[in-house]
Structure formats: C-alpha cells, structure tokens
Amino acid sequence: MSKSYKIFAFFLSRALGDFAIQNIVASSIKSNFENAKLFVYYRNDRPYKDLIIESNSYIDYKVQNKSKNGNFPADWFDINSGRPFVAPSREFYEIRAHDPDLVLTPSLMKMQVLPALQNIARLNFPDRGLSTVSNRLIDHGLNPGKWFCALHYRDGSYEHRPALERRDVSVEHFIEITRLIIDELGGQVVRLGNPEMAKFPKKDGLIDLASIPNSFAMQCFATSRARFLFSGPSGPGQLGSAFGTPTAVTITPQSVGAWHPHDIILMQHLIDPKGRRVPVLEATAEGYMDEIILPEILGNGGYRLEKNSLEELKRVAYMMYDRTSDCSGWREPKAETFTTFPNQICSPFTAGTTPLDVAAEIVEFPDLWRH
C-alpha cells in the first residue's frame, strides 16, 4: 500500500458559508488523491459547526477546540525531539497528524480553488437522526410526497453578520418568489434563516423554519432534500452547493457562490462612472467583481451596483424548475464516486484558472434590467 498523503486543514471561519466552503475545498483536495488522510481543527463556537463536520465523511481525524480563549499550538507540528508543547491526545501522534504533507489555512481554502480540482467533494447529511429530523419537518407541515424549494435571503438581522448594503436584499422580492413557486410551479417552500428576520405572510405550502429557534438541523436537512435552493448572497447558498443540491445564488455582487454545473449565479449589475452597464462576463473577466477589487472601485472608482429586478429573479426560478424536472418529490442524495485521481496539485492552487472558470452557469438578462 502506498503512503498516505496527509492533509491538515484549519477550519477557522465562523460564518456558515465560509465554514462550509473550507470543508468542501479541503475534502476536494483529499479526493484528488487515491490514498489520502484529512485531519482538521475547528473551534466549536457556532451552533452549526458540529453538524457540518458530522456531514463531512472525508474527515479522518478532528481536533475540536471547545475553549473560548484556547489556541492551537504550532509546536504540535514539531516532528523533532524536545517538543515544548505536546498534544493531549496520543492518537494525534499515532496517526501522524503532526507530520502532514500539506497544511491548509483559510487563505488556501477559498471557493476559487475548486475550478482547479478534478474531483469535487460533497457533504452528506448524517444517517444518525435522519428519521427524527424528517418527521419534524413533516410535523411542521411539509408534504413528504411533494417537491419543495429551500429559500433564503440576507437582511442583516443575524447578530454575527451585520448589515451590508450590497449583500442585503429585498424581502418583498423573495415573498413574490415564494408565491411563484407555490402558486405557479406547484411546489412548497421551506424558508431558511434566523428568528430575527422579517416575518413572511402565512401561506399554504410555506414552511417557515426561519421563525423557529435552534432549527439548523431541520434547515440543513431540508437543504439537502430540496428540489433546488433559491438564495441571495448568503451562507445558506453555499450550504446548498456543498450538499450537491441544485442552487441558484442571486443578487450576488461576486461571481462566486455556487460551483456545480447545475447551479446558477445571477450577479448584480455593475454600472461604470459613465452610467454604462458593464456586461457580467466582461466585469468578471476584468476582475472587477473580485472580493478585494470590488469595494475599491465602488468606494473610489465611481462604479456602483444595481440589484436585480424581480423579473430577473423570476426567470432564474423558472430555469431552476426546468433543469430539476427529474425531481418530483424530496431529493434523494447521490453519493459522488471518483474513479480517477490526479494524485497531485499545483501551487498556487488556482494556477491556470481565470475568474470565469466556474462550473456554475453565470447568467444575465439585459432585457429585464430595471424591470
């Protein structure tokens, strides 16, 4: 048997979407090696982290920090004699987690790495408790014999993610998308989010998990079983793609957010200083939508963003409905199977890729702009 390629990943993010992405990128890197081990460290300081970790079947060993102030000593990686600090677990050394071939920090686990990888991992909701969480959803009114859409938008109400104008979206638009999915497309809607969000009007076919405290397990399970997820630029969108659920990330200021071929990215309109709408592919190719460059050109370069119209959102909803026509009920997750392995990675990881090298479809509708 060949020697294992050992990867140690630091999942340091606290935001839901970033934490899910770190899990996917590290697991995908592992999946590109035929014989690899993934060791991870994370701080258990958000209520969703344990479940995401449990949903990641690629992890071989985890170090969980339950302390508010404790840190991970770099000295644990000292492979020579006389270590000043020793890991409390003997297993850490027995499995040689202290002797990795690759150490991944958050800056190396960005979504932009995925286009450079052949094999892309997925999360799988754990078998433990499946029947319990499924029955809870049914008790809340979700019809088990009918398809549904998971829906989320960002409104700046979450205590750990303050308001940000270019990412917060119109509640009314998502109420209208809910009506479209239920009344026109014949589905159900499971709203995701936190209890502080603006209330949705009650409606038959709408199961509002956002209003239920401590409902992340139900929200996570619903995301994994939805026909598709319809999201604004927020963490639950990344969670949808992480589970392999067809996902639409809309009204996003960037060309990232989802990464499978069945996913859709609808970006906001970039307006240049002369008032010209910059075509989305042009803006992306030029790097204007980069997470570092965009705030600069919006602040000092005279550019501005215009959010998508309701008609644009409706067109995306119809597209997602059409491309998921094979799903007439709750989605049955399919485990990914990899048959070939490059057994190598490039450094930097994104070498040879461009901002347009995303598997998700980037769409734009100039005919519906400002409608």
Buried (B, 14 or more C-beta within 10 A) or exposed (E): EEEBBBBBBBBBBBBBBBBBBBBBBBBBBBBBBEEBBBBBBBBEEBEBBEBBBBBBEBBBBBBEBEEEEEEBEEEBBBEEEEBEEBBEEEEBBEBEBBEBEBBBEBEBBBBBBBBBBEBBBBBBBBEEBEEEBBEBBEEBEBBEEBBBBBBBBBBBBBEEBEEEEBBBBBBEBBBBBBBBBBEEBEBBBBBBBBBEBEEBEEBEBBBBBBBBEEBBBBBBBBBBBBBBBBBBBBBBBBBBBBBBBBBBBBBBBBBBBBBBEBBBBBBBBBBBEEEEBBEBBEBBBEBBBBEEEBEEBBEEBEBBBEBBBBEBBBBBBEBBBEBBEEBEEBBEBEEEEEEEBEEEBEEEBBEEBEBEEBBBBBBBBEEBBEE
